[in-house]
Amino acid sequence: MPTSVRDEELLHRVCREVAPYTMVPQAPLLFTLESALQSIEVGLKGSIVECGTWKGGCSFGMLLAQRYKHGKIIKPVWMFDSFQGLPPAGERDGPSAKAYQRDVDSPYYYDNCTAALGDVLTAIKHFRFSEEECRVVPGWFSDTLPRRTTALEREGIALLRVDADWYDPVRFVLDTLLPHTTADARVILDDYYFWEGCARATHDFLASSDQAYRLRTIGEFAGAWFEKKASELIC
Ligand SMILES: C[S@@+](CC[C@H](N)C(=O)[O-])C[C@H]1O[C@@H](n2cnc3c(N)ncnc32)[C@H](O)[C@@H]1O
């Protein structure tokens, strides 16, 4: 974790710059940025992956933090999103998820969390990220993730940010991508305390795993995370 005043200033600057592109509050956003820098500092192999990017603010932040800290981008960021919003909530997502999708006039509806792909590509140009640095993969995870697993397996995933709200996408991402995360990689579960489906998917995934991963809390219940600790790996 960064401790220097310079790093703190740098990360707060990044938060300000990406604020128009993210709905993630400051504490979990800072944790995300710190995790990206930490993955470089401890020398983890692999890229960074965000599943559920919306307008891209967290992904952009993880790239900007690298640029400001190291003068260049060391770890590319894969951005996976439908750019068509959330799929319909299911039974395992609970009544609050269904109520959210019915309440289309709510200020928090955000058009069912829909970001326009064109706007995201414009923002990428604004930040001057190359296609190699910022890899946008539009489409439903069930279509896009299996097609990228060969590349992700080859590169490895040093940090996986899961921000897809409902049970099915969160479970699909964990099942599909956890095998490609490198030892000591962090997995951030943005919606663990907010949406029932994310919590259920996390618990079901962990129960199905033969590893004793320990869940940890970000700030005051602003999200959860776990680490793929090398000592817990069975070779
Ligand atoms: C809460 S938003 C993500 C917020 C974002 N990380 C930020 O920084 O503000 C959830 C995103 O997950 C995406 N999503 C959910 N399920 C998906 C699926 N099965 N396939 C692709 N994208 C999905 C939605 O399109 C939406 O953009």
The ligand as an SDF file (V2000), in Angstrom:
LIG
                    3D

 27 29  0  0  0  0  0  0  0  0999 V2000
  -22.2250   -0.9470  -11.6880 C   0  0  0  0  0  0  0  0  0  0  0  0
  -21.7200   -0.9390  -13.3310 S   0  0  0  0  0  0  0  0  0  0  0  0
  -19.9620   -0.8640  -13.2540 C   0  0  0  0  0  0  0  0  0  0  0  0
  -19.4310    0.4060  -12.6400 C   0  0  0  0  0  0  0  0  0  0  0  0
  -18.0230    0.7710  -13.0510 C   0  0  0  0  0  0  0  0  0  0  0  0
  -17.0400   -0.2010  -12.6610 N   0  0  0  0  0  0  0  0  0  0  0  0
  -17.6320    2.1360  -12.5790 C   0  0  0  0  0  0  0  0  0  0  0  0
  -16.4150    2.3970  -12.4430 O   0  0  0  0  0  0  0  0  0  0  0  0
  -18.5000    2.9990  -12.3860 O   0  0  0  0  0  0  0  0  0  0  0  0
  -22.0140   -2.5990  -13.8210 C   0  0  0  0  0  0  0  0  0  0  0  0
  -21.6110   -2.8880  -15.2430 C   0  0  0  0  0  0  0  0  0  0  0  0
  -21.6460   -4.3100  -15.4390 O   0  0  0  0  0  0  0  0  0  0  0  0
  -21.9770   -4.5580  -16.7760 C   0  0  0  0  0  0  0  0  0  0  0  0
  -22.4630   -5.9510  -16.8550 N   0  0  0  0  0  0  0  0  0  0  0  0
  -23.2470   -6.6090  -15.9590 C   0  0  0  0  0  0  0  0  0  0  0  0
  -23.4670   -7.8690  -16.3490 N   0  0  0  0  0  0  0  0  0  0  0  0
  -22.7810   -8.0450  -17.5070 C   0  0  0  0  0  0  0  0  0  0  0  0
  -22.5900   -9.1530  -18.3900 C   0  0  0  0  0  0  0  0  0  0  0  0
  -23.1710  -10.3540  -18.1550 N   0  0  0  0  0  0  0  0  0  0  0  0
  -21.8100   -8.9790  -19.4880 N   0  0  0  0  0  0  0  0  0  0  0  0
  -21.2420   -7.7650  -19.7320 C   0  0  0  0  0  0  0  0  0  0  0  0
  -21.3770   -6.6830  -18.9320 N   0  0  0  0  0  0  0  0  0  0  0  0
  -22.1400   -6.8090  -17.8370 C   0  0  0  0  0  0  0  0  0  0  0  0
  -23.0420   -3.5060  -17.1050 C   0  0  0  0  0  0  0  0  0  0  0  0
  -23.1120   -3.2360  -18.4710 O   0  0  0  0  0  0  0  0  0  0  0  0
  -22.5390   -2.3000  -16.2990 C   0  0  0  0  0  0  0  0  0  0  0  0
  -21.7990   -1.3930  -17.0950 O   0  0  0  0  0  0  0  0  0  0  0  0
  1  2  1  0
  2  3  1  0
  2 10  1  0
  3  4  1  0
  4  5  1  0
  5  6  1  0
  5  7  1  0
  7  8  2  0
  7  9  1  0
 10 11  1  0
 11 12  1  0
 11 26  1  0
 12 13  1  0
 13 14  1  0
 13 24  1  0
 14 15  1  0
 14 23  1  0
 15 16  2  0
 16 17  1  0
 17 18  1  0
 17 23  2  0
 18 19  1  0
 18 20  2  0
 20 21  1  0
 21 22  2  0
 22 23  1  0
 24 25  1  0
 24 26  1  0
 26 27  1  0
M  CHG  2   2   1   9  -1
M  END
$$$$
